[in-house]
């Protein structure tokens, strides 16, 4: 039973006790007087003492009246007392009801407070349980990741041991086969470049001597490609057809072959080696060490070429031949022949071998080919250029060049890859100057 019900039960018991007290009140004196009168009026056996009886009856009546008055006074006092008790009971009931209501209100507030607190606690408990579940999942994931890392570490350790064995063999191979570094002299590079330039000149003369230039049938893509290679092709075409064609082929060779990091190396591996070289340069601070690393690495690739690298090199050679044929067949009336393609293939292959030989040197070799734009003036430089017009060099000072038929080579550093301030022209670029 709840506290309010208990209190209500107590109130009922109080009322019951009050009513029980009212039920035991003695009967009024009037009944007793009636019984006394009836008793006194009954005939007695002794008629001789009537006078005494009457006299005593009068006294008894007086006594009864007095007693009755006393009884009445007592009864009135009791009634007053009962009324007072009833008033007190009413007041107590009102106070009890008020206290009961207050207690009920407090009990309701307390119950609401603890219910809200319980709800918050249950909500926090649910959140904590959810967080525990998340942490358990994270821990399981971390354990799985840790196991995966341990397997990876084991694989890496195995790979490191294998690479250490390879490095040991490579060190022995390098110490045995690169005692002198297999460095090629500048004279050899100069001779190779001269032979390549002469071969290109002969190829153009043999196969395009009688060809005529015609740009009207060339599509927009071909004209755009031609303008990228030789920006001033229209000015050159009017007076130097052979020189223009040499310029086109030379520009393609420089762009595709000589500017490559290592011809035949796939693009993804080229990017990796380039990044490694830059990284070594940033942390070592020694140009000599970086150049030696590059020379040794590319020497290994050159001597131990994989089938994939051979395929890539073949693709590069064929792409050069295809591009040259497309442009020259479009702007001239000549047509490709097997003999012409075979001769060009030899030239491109020799260019690839020369480019590979240049990049395995400890010194830094750069194949340069000035590009002439209509809005620029490039003057003849005796130290880096060779005029193919057979004019006296003294008369060429300050003259503007109009065409570059074959690139040149510059060298930075010494044979050990050190002293980057050393610069040398190994082969001069072949140019054609504007007539006076």
Protein Blocks (a to p, Z undefined) as FASTA:
>chain_A
ZZklmmmmmmmmmmmmmmmmmmmpccdfklmmmmmmmmmmpccfblklmmmmmmmmmmmm
mmmmmmmmmmmmmmmmmmmmmmmmmmmmmmmmmmmmmmmmmmmmmmmmmmmmmmmmmmmm
mmmmmmmmmmmmmmmmmmmmmmmmmmmmmmmmmmmmmmmmmmmmmmmmmmmmmmmmmmno
ppacfklmmmmmmmmmmmmmmmmmmmmmmpccdfklpcfklmmmmmmmmmmlmmmmmmmm
mlmmmmmmmmmmmmmmmmpmbghiafklmmmmmmmmmmmmmmnopaklmmmmmmmmmmmm
mmmccfklmmmmmmmmmmmmmmmmmmmmmmpcbdcdfklmmmmmmmmmmmmmmmmmmmmp
mbdcddddddddfkbccdddfklgccfklpafklmgopacfbdfbdcdddeddfkopakl
bccdfbdcddddddZZ
